[in-house]
Amino acid sequence: MEIDLTTQVAEAANVDRNLVSHVIPMFEDGYTVPFIARHRKEITGDVEPTVLHRLKEKINDRKMLIDKIEKSMELFNKSGLLTDELSQQLMRCKTAEDIKLLTDPLKPKGPRTLAGKAKAANLEPIALDILYSYKFVDISSRASAEAKKAFQSKSALEDAVRHIIADIFAKDVDIIQKAEELCSRYPATLITSQKLKRNKQAPGKSSSYPQPMLIDTDGENNINNNNKDFIDGDDDECSLNGQNSSMNPNNNNNNHKPKDDLITFKNYLNISRSVSSILAHQVLAINRASERGVITVKVNLSAQVQQQCRTFVFQKYLSTVNRGHWDYVMQAFDDAWKRLIDPHLVRSIRLCNTVGSTPPVISLR
């Protein structure tokens, strides 16, 4: 099944498919943006050069994405893991992050991961016995000489086995689906904080358009829950309908000044909002403010999600776990949640919030 480049580019750039079908062959024939804009107006409908530049960028992006999809299909086909469902899911991927989210759980984990190192020391049978045998397992006495050489203390051995159990939880489809269901029921909170120190952007270089929602896990958590201006953000300069919108492709993004940005993005400084209530144009504005270094962005999951997932894991696994290992196994879940499951869910939420925030459709006149 071939991936239609024209459709992919049209959807990515939110541009009329007919326009894309005319432009792709011209770029492939080596025509430049200025030439097409000046001498092929009857074909392009006299669209602005900025639109053509964006199309050229999206064409290159989609070609790289299609290449990644095809290579992933080839890899999983060789390993016997490629199914019709996986093929269809890969075909629907819109970004490299989509592909990563889909394929990472299917790739064999090497010894570079914490679980991989523990498995390489032959500790996986001990982890499986703890989870499924209902027996109390003395990890130190069960560990092989090879494992004791790799992990030279009792606590190090226990941590290594715990990492394997955490890896099992992170790959458990039932747990992930339950967590995703709970994320829908209890929406995450998006938090922005004004950066005190602005990042410098290279002169003459602008970011691709549009960007995914950026997450800064180390950003300051300076929250103002009473920022009512954010609700009425439609009059912000970044609104899709704003006459002076910074998202307008006709604007020159290289001329913005830090003080101007603070005014432009005033409605998005130090706010805390449920992701379910954020509108598409507001996502675009937040993304742009983050790109320009005005704010940092964090996504915090509801505490209910982890709590109810914890109960779910307890009910699913603890019937086969010896009581003496209950605390140990639940510590493994807490570790899995912090290192693996929570970041996965945040990435998924970030992708979902980016999907609906595309620019207005540009079509042939």
C-alpha positions as CSV (number, residue, x, y, z in Angstrom):
1,M,0.0,0.0,0.0
2,E,1.6,3.3,-1.1
3,I,1.4,6.5,0.8
4,D,0.0,9.4,-1.2
5,L,2.5,12.3,-0.8
6,T,0.0,14.8,-2.2
7,T,-2.6,14.0,0.3
8,Q,-0.1,13.9,3.1
9,V,1.3,17.4,2.2
10,A,-2.2,18.8,1.8
11,E,-3.3,17.6,5.2
12,A,-0.1,18.7,6.9
13,A,-0.1,22.2,5.4
14,N,-3.9,22.4,5.5
15,V,-3.8,23.5,1.8
16,D,-6.1,22.5,-1.1
17,R,-5.0,19.2,-2.5
18,N,-5.3,20.5,-6.1
19,L,-2.7,23.2,-5.4
20,V,-0.3,20.6,-3.9
21,S,-0.7,18.3,-6.9
22,H,0.4,21.2,-9.1
23,V,3.3,22.4,-6.9
24,I,5.0,19.1,-6.1
25,P,6.1,18.3,-9.8
26,M,7.4,21.9,-10.1
27,F,9.6,21.5,-7.1
28,E,10.7,18.0,-8.2
29,D,11.7,19.6,-11.6
30,G,14.0,22.0,-9.8
31,Y,11.9,25.2,-10.0
32,T,12.5,27.7,-7.2
33,V,9.9,29.5,-5.1
34,P,10.5,32.9,-6.7
35,F,10.2,31.4,-10.2
36,I,7.0,29.6,-9.4
37,A,5.5,32.7,-7.7
38,R,6.3,35.0,-10.6
39,H,5.9,32.8,-13.7
40,R,3.4,30.0,-12.7
41,K,0.6,32.2,-11.3
42,E,-1.9,30.6,-13.6
43,I,-1.2,27.2,-12.1
44,T,-0.8,28.2,-8.5
45,G,-3.7,30.7,-8.3
46,D,-1.2,33.5,-7.5
47,V,-0.6,32.3,-4.0
48,E,1.9,34.1,-1.8
49,P,5.6,33.1,-1.8
50,T,5.3,32.4,1.9
51,V,2.7,29.7,1.2
52,L,5.0,28.2,-1.4
53,H,7.9,28.2,1.0
54,R,5.7,26.5,3.6
55,L,4.6,23.9,1.0
56,K,8.2,23.2,0.1
57,E,9.0,22.6,3.7
58,K,6.0,20.3,4.2
59,I,6.9,18.4,1.1
60,N,10.4,17.7,2.5
61,D,9.0,16.9,5.9
62,R,6.4,14.4,4.5
63,K,9.0,12.7,2.3
64,M,11.1,12.1,5.4
65,L,8.1,10.9,7.3
66,I,7.1,8.5,4.5
67,D,10.6,7.2,4.4
68,K,10.5,6.5,8.2
69,I,7.1,4.8,7.8
70,E,8.4,2.6,5.0
71,K,11.5,1.7,6.9
72,S,9.5,0.8,10.0
73,M,7.2,-1.4,7.9
74,E,10.2,-3.1,6.4
75,L,11.8,-3.7,9.8
76,F,8.7,-5.2,11.4
77,N,7.9,-7.2,8.3
78,K,11.4,-8.9,8.6
79,S,10.8,-9.6,12.2
80,G,7.3,-11.0,11.6
81,L,5.6,-8.4,13.6
82,L,3.9,-6.5,10.8
83,T,0.1,-7.0,10.8
84,D,-2.6,-5.3,8.8
85,E,-3.6,-3.3,11.8
86,L,0.0,-2.1,12.5
87,S,0.4,-1.2,8.8
88,Q,-2.8,0.9,8.9
89,Q,-1.7,2.6,12.1
90,L,1.7,3.4,10.6
91,M,0.0,4.9,7.5
92,R,-2.0,7.2,9.8
93,C,1.1,8.6,11.5
94,K,1.5,12.4,11.0
95,T,4.8,13.0,12.8
96,A,8.0,11.2,13.7
97,E,6.7,11.2,17.3
98,D,3.6,9.3,16.2
99,I,5.8,6.6,14.7
100,K,8.0,6.5,17.9
101,L,5.0,6.1,20.1
102,L,3.6,3.3,18.0
103,T,6.8,1.4,17.4
104,D,8.9,1.8,20.5
105,P,6.9,-0.8,22.6
106,L,7.4,-3.3,19.8
107,K,11.2,-2.9,19.5
108,P,13.4,-5.3,21.6
109,K,15.0,-3.5,24.5
110,G,18.7,-3.6,24.5
111,P,21.0,-3.7,27.6
112,R,21.2,0.1,27.5
113,T,17.8,0.4,29.4
114,L,17.5,-0.3,33.1
115,A,15.3,-3.3,32.3
116,G,17.6,-4.4,29.5
117,K,20.6,-4.4,31.8
118,A,18.7,-6.5,34.4
119,K,17.5,-9.0,31.7
120,A,21.1,-9.3,30.4
121,A,22.1,-10.4,33.9
122,N,19.4,-13.2,33.7
123,L,17.2,-11.6,36.3
124,E,13.9,-11.8,34.3
125,P,12.9,-15.3,35.6
126,I,13.0,-13.9,39.2
127,A,10.8,-11.0,38.2
128,L,8.3,-13.3,36.6
129,D,8.2,-15.6,39.6
130,I,7.5,-12.6,41.9
131,L,4.6,-11.5,39.6
132,Y,3.0,-14.9,38.8
133,S,4.1,-17.7,41.1
134,Y,2.5,-16.5,44.4
135,K,5.7,-17.7,46.1
136,F,8.0,-15.5,48.2
137,V,11.3,-15.2,46.3
138,D,14.6,-14.4,48.0
139,I,16.1,-12.3,45.2
140,S,19.7,-12.4,46.6
141,S,19.8,-16.2,47.0
142,R,18.1,-16.8,43.6
143,A,20.4,-14.5,41.7
144,S,23.1,-16.1,39.6
145,A,26.8,-15.3,40.0
146,E,26.6,-13.3,36.7
147,A,23.8,-11.2,38.2
148,K,25.7,-10.7,41.5
149,K,28.8,-9.6,39.5
150,A,26.7,-7.0,37.6
151,F,24.8,-5.8,40.6
152,Q,27.1,-6.1,43.6
153,S,24.7,-5.4,46.5
154,K,21.4,-6.7,47.7
155,S,19.7,-3.4,47.1
156,A,21.1,-3.2,43.6
157,L,19.8,-6.6,42.8
158,E,16.3,-5.7,44.1
159,D,16.3,-2.5,42.1
160,A,17.3,-4.4,38.9
161,V,14.4,-6.9,39.3
162,R,12.1,-4.0,40.1
163,H,13.1,-2.4,36.8
164,I,12.1,-5.5,34.9
165,I,8.7,-5.5,36.6
166,A,8.3,-1.8,35.9
167,D,9.0,-2.6,32.2
168,I,6.3,-5.3,32.2
169,F,3.8,-2.8,33.6
170,A,4.8,-0.1,31.0
171,K,4.2,-2.6,28.1
172,D,0.9,-4.0,29.5
173,V,-1.7,-3.0,27.0
174,D,-4.5,-3.2,29.6
175,I,-2.7,-0.7,31.9
176,I,-2.0,1.7,29.0
177,Q,-5.6,1.5,27.7
178,K,-6.9,2.0,31.2
179,A,-4.6,5.0,31.7
180,E,-5.7,6.6,28.4
181,E,-9.4,6.0,29.3
182,L,-8.8,7.8,32.6
183,C,-7.0,10.7,30.9
184,S,-10.2,11.2,28.8
185,R,-12.3,11.1,32.0
186,Y,-10.0,13.3,34.0
187,P,-8.4,15.8,31.6
188,A,-4.8,16.9,32.2
189,T,-3.8,20.4,33.1
190,L,-1.7,22.6,30.8
191,I,0.5,25.0,32.7
192,T,2.5,27.9,31.2
193,S,5.1,29.9,33.1
194,Q,6.8,33.1,31.8
195,K,10.5,32.6,31.2
196,L,12.6,35.0,33.0
197,K,15.5,34.5,30.6
198,R,14.7,34.4,26.9
199,N,16.4,31.9,24.5
200,K,18.2,33.5,21.6
201,Q,17.0,32.6,18.1
202,A,19.5,32.5,15.2
203,P,19.1,35.5,12.9
204,G,17.1,34.8,9.8
205,K,15.9,31.5,11.1
206,S,12.3,30.8,11.8
207,S,10.6,27.7,13.2
208,S,8.6,25.3,11.1
209,Y,4.9,25.9,11.1
210,P,3.0,24.6,13.0
211,Q,5.0,23.1,15.8
212,P,3.9,20.5,18.3
213,M,3.0,21.6,21.8
214,L,6.4,21.9,23.6
215,I,6.8,20.4,27.1
216,D,9.4,21.7,29.5
217,T,9.5,19.3,32.5
218,D,12.1,21.5,34.2
219,G,10.2,24.8,33.8
220,E,9.2,26.9,36.8
221,N,5.7,26.2,38.0
222,N,4.4,29.7,38.4
223,I,0.6,29.3,38.1
224,N,-2.1,31.9,38.1
225,N,-5.4,30.0,38.1
226,N,-7.4,33.2,38.0
227,N,-6.2,34.5,34.6
228,K,-9.6,35.1,33.0
229,D,-8.1,36.8,29.9
230,F,-7.1,33.4,28.6
231,I,-10.7,32.4,28.2
232,D,-11.3,35.3,25.9
233,G,-8.1,34.8,23.9
234,D,-9.8,35.2,20.6
235,D,-8.7,38.8,20.3
236,D,-5.1,37.9,20.9
237,E,-2.7,38.7,18.0
238,C,-2.1,35.0,17.7
239,S,-5.7,34.3,17.0
240,L,-6.3,32.7,13.6
241,N,-8.7,35.5,12.8
242,G,-6.5,38.3,14.1
243,Q,-5.6,40.8,11.5
244,N,-2.1,41.1,12.9
245,S,-1.8,37.4,13.8
246,S,1.7,36.2,14.3
247,M,0.5,32.9,12.7
248,N,-0.3,34.7,9.4
249,P,2.2,33.4,6.8
250,N,2.5,37.0,5.4
251,N,4.0,38.3,8.6
252,N,7.8,38.4,9.0
253,N,8.6,36.4,12.1
254,N,12.2,37.5,12.2
255,N,11.3,41.1,13.2
256,H,9.6,40.3,16.6
257,K,11.0,41.9,19.7
258,P,10.9,40.4,23.3
259,K,8.8,43.3,24.6
260,D,6.4,42.9,21.7
261,D,6.1,39.2,22.5
262,L,5.1,39.9,26.1
263,I,2.3,42.1,24.8
264,T,1.3,39.6,22.0
265,F,1.2,36.6,24.3
266,K,-0.1,38.4,27.5
267,N,-3.1,36.1,27.7
268,Y,-0.9,33.0,27.8
269,L,1.6,34.0,30.6
270,N,1.4,32.0,33.8
271,I,-2.0,30.2,33.2
272,S,-3.3,26.8,34.2
273,R,-6.1,25.3,32.1
274,S,-7.6,21.9,31.4
275,V,-6.5,20.7,28.0
276,S,-10.1,19.8,27.2
277,S,-11.0,23.5,27.3
278,I,-8.2,24.9,25.2
279,L,-9.2,26.0,21.7
280,A,-7.2,25.3,18.5
281,H,-6.0,28.9,18.0
282,Q,-5.0,29.0,21.6
283,V,-2.8,25.9,21.2
284,L,-1.2,27.6,18.2
285,A,-0.5,30.7,20.3
286,I,0.9,28.7,23.1
287,N,3.2,26.8,20.7
288,R,4.5,30.0,19.2
289,A,5.1,31.6,22.6
290,S,7.0,28.6,23.6
291,E,9.1,28.6,20.4
292,R,10.0,32.2,20.9
293,G,11.1,31.5,24.5
294,V,8.4,33.6,26.1
295,I,7.0,30.7,28.2
296,T,7.7,27.2,29.3
297,V,4.9,24.7,29.0
298,K,4.1,21.7,31.2
299,V,1.3,19.1,31.1
300,N,0.3,17.6,34.4
301,L,-1.9,14.5,34.6
302,S,-4.8,14.4,37.1
303,A,-3.8,12.6,40.3
304,Q,-6.9,10.5,39.8
305,V,-5.3,8.9,36.7
306,Q,-2.4,7.4,38.6
307,Q,-4.5,6.5,41.7
308,Q,-7.1,4.6,39.7
309,C,-4.4,2.9,37.6
310,R,-2.6,1.8,40.7
311,T,-5.9,0.2,41.9
312,F,-6.3,-1.4,38.5
313,V,-2.7,-2.9,38.7
314,F,-3.3,-4.1,42.3
315,Q,-6.5,-5.9,41.2
316,K,-4.9,-7.4,38.1
317,Y,-1.6,-8.6,39.5
318,L,-1.8,-9.0,43.3
319,S,-3.8,-12.2,43.2
320,T,-0.7,-14.0,42.0
321,V,1.8,-12.1,44.1
322,N,2.9,-13.2,47.6
323,R,1.8,-10.8,50.3
324,G,5.5,-10.3,51.2
325,H,6.1,-8.8,47.8
326,W,3.0,-6.5,47.6
327,D,4.8,-3.3,48.6
328,Y,7.7,-4.2,46.3
329,V,5.5,-4.8,43.3
330,M,3.6,-1.6,43.8
331,Q,6.9,0.3,44.1
332,A,7.7,-1.1,40.7
333,F,4.5,0.3,39.4
334,D,5.3,3.7,40.9
335,D,8.6,3.6,39.1
336,A,7.0,2.5,35.9
337,W,4.5,5.4,36.1
338,K,7.2,8.0,36.8
339,R,9.7,7.0,34.2
340,L,7.7,5.4,31.5
341,I,3.9,5.6,31.6
342,D,3.4,9.2,32.6
343,P,5.8,10.5,29.9
344,H,4.1,8.3,27.3
345,L,0.7,9.7,28.2
346,V,2.0,13.3,28.2
347,R,3.4,12.8,24.7
348,S,0.1,11.4,23.5
349,I,-1.8,14.4,25.0
350,R,0.6,16.7,23.3
351,L,0.1,15.1,20.0
352,C,-3.7,15.2,20.4
353,N,-3.6,18.9,21.2
354,T,-1.5,19.6,18.1
355,V,-3.7,17.7,15.7
356,G,-6.6,20.1,16.0
357,S,-4.5,23.3,15.8
358,T,-3.8,23.5,12.0
359,P,-3.9,26.8,10.1
360,P,-6.7,27.8,7.8
361,V,-7.1,26.0,4.5
362,I,-5.5,27.7,1.5
363,S,-6.9,26.7,-1.9
364,L,-6.6,27.6,-5.6
365,R,-8.6,30.8,-6.5
